[in-house]
Amino acid sequence: MHRGSASIVRALVPHFDLPPAELAARLFRAPAVLAGGLPEELARSLSEVLGNAGLRVVVEPDDAPLPPPAGQTYDVALYLRDGGRFREVSTELAAVLGCPLADAAAALCATPPTVLGSVSQATVDALRERFAPLGAEVDASHPPTARYDVFATEAVSLSGVRSVLEAQGVTPGEPPLVARDLSHEQAERVWRELGARGGVRLLDHAFQRFDISLLEAPADAGFPELLVRETGMPPALVPKVLKRLPVVLHTGLSRADVVARTAPLEAAGAKLAVQLLNFRSFRLTVEDSKDPAGAAELLAPVLGLPANEARTALSRLPHTFQPAVGDTRARWLVAELKARGTRASLVAQ
């Protein structure tokens, strides 16, 4: 079974009579036969090398039964909960993909952060084992059975979107969420018609992430205890939270977790708000800094600003930068700036 590193493919190519793409495919769709007809001594030597590189390998006679096929394959996305571990996760992802660190970081910040396609269940399990210690969660979707929502931006012609959806038997909704729960076939047809025009996004349910906020709490005397049980909040904090509503109770929940987390609170009479995070964007406000030069060096390339403009902005604090950044990148910037002695906050768009 493959533990998740594609960077060794280049090292393996000279030892196997396979194109690099085919070799990588076999690794990610394990279990699979990497090579046959090898002398036993060579096979065992390669097996040891591969094991040290992070692969689980078995040497068997040529006439041994073939391993069962990998079965259905999955697309994989990563969700990083702790922005302070962005660099660690990006470095690990670069090793997995065998790509430059900048490309791995960009993939992690994409919407959604889909990092691999068509991998086996064994690889999904291995990736989860590999990234869990870094605080990154692996979401997996089986495309033929996936369900999708369609989102439209202000830049697109809604009449054109509605006509395409209606042609697929879908009743259009109001923007930004113009269609819910499409099948894979419906989503593919919609994308073929609308994707090239821009302004439309399809989002797999498996890759959606949400915040849950408490808007109103019931007067029930037992609700504080329920809040502690359902959120892990310290009991002493509950009175302060209930005086400062609305407040976020859970962040970055998967679609399946949203149902489990909201049901007990709503059953008790709480009024909640569920917000999709995938398309959320922020402006960054820098409030104070012990190292303005270091902060400018970090922010200029990320925000697409000239270095002198970033330095000038940070000479007069507080300052809110106008370029917006997505959820993952925004949380990373706040954590990275804090580590550099700069205090920053986020303003939702």
Secondary structure as GFF3:
##gff-version 3
##sequence-region A 1 349
A	DSSP	alpha_helix	9	12	.	.	.	ID=ss1
A	DSSP	three_ten_helix	13	15	.	.	.	ID=ss2
A	DSSP	alpha_helix	20	28	.	.	.	ID=ss3
A	DSSP	alpha_helix	40	52	.	.	.	ID=ss4
A	DSSP	beta_strand	74	80	.	.	.	ID=ss5
A	DSSP	three_ten_helix	83	85	.	.	.	ID=ss6
A	DSSP	alpha_helix	86	97	.	.	.	ID=ss7
A	DSSP	alpha_helix	101	108	.	.	.	ID=ss8
A	DSSP	beta_strand	114	119	.	.	.	ID=ss9
A	DSSP	alpha_helix	121	131	.	.	.	ID=ss10
A	DSSP	three_ten_helix	132	134	.	.	.	ID=ss11
A	DSSP	beta_strand	136	141	.	.	.	ID=ss12
A	DSSP	three_ten_helix	143	145	.	.	.	ID=ss13
A	DSSP	beta_strand	148	152	.	.	.	ID=ss14
A	DSSP	alpha_helix	158	167	.	.	.	ID=ss15
A	DSSP	beta_strand	177	182	.	.	.	ID=ss16
A	DSSP	alpha_helix	184	194	.	.	.	ID=ss17
A	DSSP	three_ten_helix	195	197	.	.	.	ID=ss18
A	DSSP	beta_strand	200	204	.	.	.	ID=ss19
A	DSSP	three_ten_helix	205	207	.	.	.	ID=ss20
A	DSSP	beta_strand	209	216	.	.	.	ID=ss21
A	DSSP	alpha_helix	223	231	.	.	.	ID=ss22
A	DSSP	three_ten_helix	235	237	.	.	.	ID=ss23
A	DSSP	alpha_helix	238	243	.	.	.	ID=ss24
A	DSSP	beta_strand	247	254	.	.	.	ID=ss25
A	DSSP	alpha_helix	255	267	.	.	.	ID=ss26
A	DSSP	beta_strand	271	276	.	.	.	ID=ss27
A	DSSP	beta_strand	281	289	.	.	.	ID=ss28
A	DSSP	alpha_helix	292	303	.	.	.	ID=ss29
A	DSSP	alpha_helix	307	313	.	.	.	ID=ss30
A	DSSP	beta_strand	319	320	.	.	.	ID=ss31
A	DSSP	beta_strand	325	326	.	.	.	ID=ss32
A	DSSP	alpha_helix	327	339	.	.	.	ID=ss33
A	DSSP	beta_strand	342	348	.	.	.	ID=ss34
###
